[in-house]
Amino acid sequence: MCGQKELFADLDDSFRTKVKFGDGRFVRMTGKWRILITLKNGDQRYIYDVFYVPDMKSNMLSMGQLTEKGYMIHIVENKFLIFDKKKGNLILKTFLSKNRMFPIDFHMGDFKC
């Protein structure tokens, strides 16, 4: 889920529903599609099926959706690792922060025609 509309490479704003958070609150979702990111090696990849939730202050990545898409997730010794299931390549590594979150610093890709 992402609250920054400008990060979307494409956005289908006909997709509308509500999301329920753990505290029982509902927030509106006003679109979904894909975000372009740049990897450390310079390659660019899309993250698909990202929900646009305008009221979000921080972006969230769903471990459940990643496993459904075939990624392997390991959390060990305060490290969060995501691997490509097909080749076993490391996709992402981050470390536990003081507030017990795993922050991810994505570099957004440049859109070119």
Residue pairs with C-beta under 8 A, 6 or more apart in sequence:
1 19
1 29
1 50
1 51
1 52
1 53
1 56
1 59
1 60
1 62
2 8
2 35
2 50
2 51
2 52
2 53
2 56
2 59
3 52
3 53
3 54
3 55
3 56
3 57
3 58
3 59
4 59
5 11
5 52
5 54
7 35
7 108
8 31
8 33
8 34
8 35
8 50
8 52
9 33
9 34
9 35
9 36
9 46
9 109
9 111
10 33
10 34
11 31
11 32
11 33
11 52
12 31
12 32
12 33
13 30
13 31
13 52
14 31
15 29
15 30
15 31
15 32
16 28
16 29
16 30
16 31
17 28
17 29
18 26
18 27
18 28
18 29
19 26
19 27
19 28
19 29
19 51
19 53
20 26
21 27
27 53
27 55
27 56
28 53
28 54
28 55
29 51
29 52
29 53
30 52
30 53
30 54
31 51
31 52
32 49
32 50
32 51
32 52
33 48
33 49
33 50
34 46
34 47
34 48
34 49
34 50
35 46
35 47
35 50
35 106
35 108
36 44
36 45
36 46
36 108
36 109
36 111
37 44
37 45
37 46
37 47
37 106
37 107
37 108
37 109
38 44
38 107
38 108
38 109
38 110
39 45
39 107
44 109
49 65
61 104
63 73
66 73
66 82
67 73
70 84
70 85
70 86
71 82
71 83
71 84
71 85
71 91
72 82
72 83
72 84
72 85
72 88
73 80
73 81
73 82
73 83
74 80
74 81
74 83
75 81
78 95
78 96
79 93
79 94
79 95
79 96
80 92
80 93
80 94
80 95
80 96
80 102
81 90
81 92
81 93
82 90
82 91
82 92
82 93
83 89
83 90
83 91
84 91
92 104
94 102
94 103
94 104
94 105
95 102
96 102
97 103
